[in-house]
Amino acid sequence: MPTYVFLTTFTQQGIEHVSDSPDRTEDAKAEVESMGGTWKAFFVTMGRYDGLVIAEFPDDETAAQAALTLASSGNVTTETLRAFTLDEFRDLVDTMP
């Protein structure tokens, strides 16, 4: 399955209720899995983004639905990146014209 990186930033609402964030993260994991995804990793980060999720989804559409679902809570904004493994990168390069 394709891999996606979700970069998250707390909204004002999210930071006001930051103590609920670990439970919300568990809920997000369950939501990802209910959509046919696989939750690979979660990190709280320092800097421009407050968190990072690595997940696999069957396709871009499902990953987009997950990002929209996560953001619709009002607690975070998201930036989603499609990630390619080294083997996938090799295949891309090998098939270049």
C-alpha positions as CSV (number, residue, x, y, z in Angstrom):
1,M,0.0,0.0,0.0
2,P,1.2,3.5,-0.6
3,T,2.7,5.4,2.3
4,Y,1.6,8.9,3.4
5,V,3.0,11.4,5.9
6,F,0.6,13.6,7.6
7,L,2.1,16.8,9.2
8,T,-0.2,18.2,11.8
9,T,-0.4,21.6,13.5
10,F,-2.7,22.3,16.5
11,T,-5.5,24.8,15.9
12,Q,-6.4,27.2,18.8
13,Q,-9.1,24.7,19.8
14,G,-6.6,21.8,19.7
15,I,-4.1,23.6,21.9
16,E,-6.8,24.7,24.4
17,H,-7.6,21.0,24.9
18,V,-4.1,19.6,24.4
19,S,-4.6,17.3,27.5
20,D,-7.1,15.4,25.4
21,S,-4.7,15.0,22.5
22,P,-3.4,11.5,23.4
23,D,-6.9,10.1,23.4
24,R,-7.8,12.0,20.2
25,T,-4.7,10.4,18.7
26,E,-5.9,6.9,19.6
27,D,-9.3,7.8,18.0
28,A,-7.5,9.0,14.9
29,K,-5.6,5.7,14.7
30,A,-8.8,3.7,15.0
31,E,-10.4,5.9,12.2
32,V,-7.4,5.2,9.9
33,E,-7.7,1.5,10.5
34,S,-11.5,1.6,9.9
35,M,-10.8,3.2,6.5
36,G,-8.6,0.3,5.5
37,G,-5.4,2.0,6.4
38,T,-2.5,0.9,8.5
39,W,-1.2,3.3,11.2
40,K,2.6,2.9,11.1
41,A,3.9,5.7,13.5
42,F,3.1,8.8,15.4
43,F,5.5,11.5,16.7
44,V,5.0,14.7,18.5
45,T,7.5,17.1,16.9
46,M,9.1,20.5,17.7
47,G,9.3,23.2,15.1
48,R,6.9,24.2,12.4
49,Y,4.6,21.1,12.9
50,D,3.3,19.7,16.1
51,G,2.9,16.1,15.0
52,L,3.6,13.6,12.3
53,V,1.7,10.5,11.4
54,I,2.9,7.8,9.0
55,A,0.2,5.7,7.5
56,E,-0.5,3.4,4.6
57,F,-3.7,3.6,2.5
58,P,-5.0,1.7,-0.4
59,D,-5.0,4.8,-2.6
60,D,-4.8,8.6,-2.8
61,E,-8.5,9.0,-2.4
62,T,-8.7,7.1,0.9
63,A,-5.7,9.1,2.2
64,A,-7.4,12.3,1.3
65,Q,-10.6,11.2,3.1
66,A,-8.5,10.4,6.2
67,A,-6.8,13.8,6.1
68,L,-10.2,15.6,5.7
69,T,-11.6,13.5,8.6
70,L,-8.7,14.3,10.8
71,A,-8.9,18.0,10.1
72,S,-12.7,18.1,10.4
73,S,-12.4,17.6,14.2
74,G,-11.2,21.2,14.3
75,N,-8.2,20.3,16.5
76,V,-5.5,20.2,13.9
77,T,-4.7,21.2,10.4
78,T,-2.9,18.8,8.1
79,E,-0.5,18.7,5.3
80,T,-0.3,15.4,3.5
81,L,2.7,14.0,1.6
82,R,2.9,10.9,-0.5
83,A,6.0,9.1,0.5
84,F,8.0,6.6,-1.7
85,T,10.3,3.9,-0.4
86,L,13.8,3.5,-1.8
87,D,12.6,0.6,-3.9
88,E,9.7,2.6,-5.3
89,F,12.1,5.5,-6.0
90,R,14.4,3.1,-7.9
91,D,11.4,1.9,-10.0
92,L,10.5,5.5,-10.8
93,V,14.0,6.4,-11.9
94,D,14.4,3.1,-13.8
95,T,11.3,3.9,-15.9
96,M,12.2,7.5,-16.7
97,P,12.5,8.2,-20.4
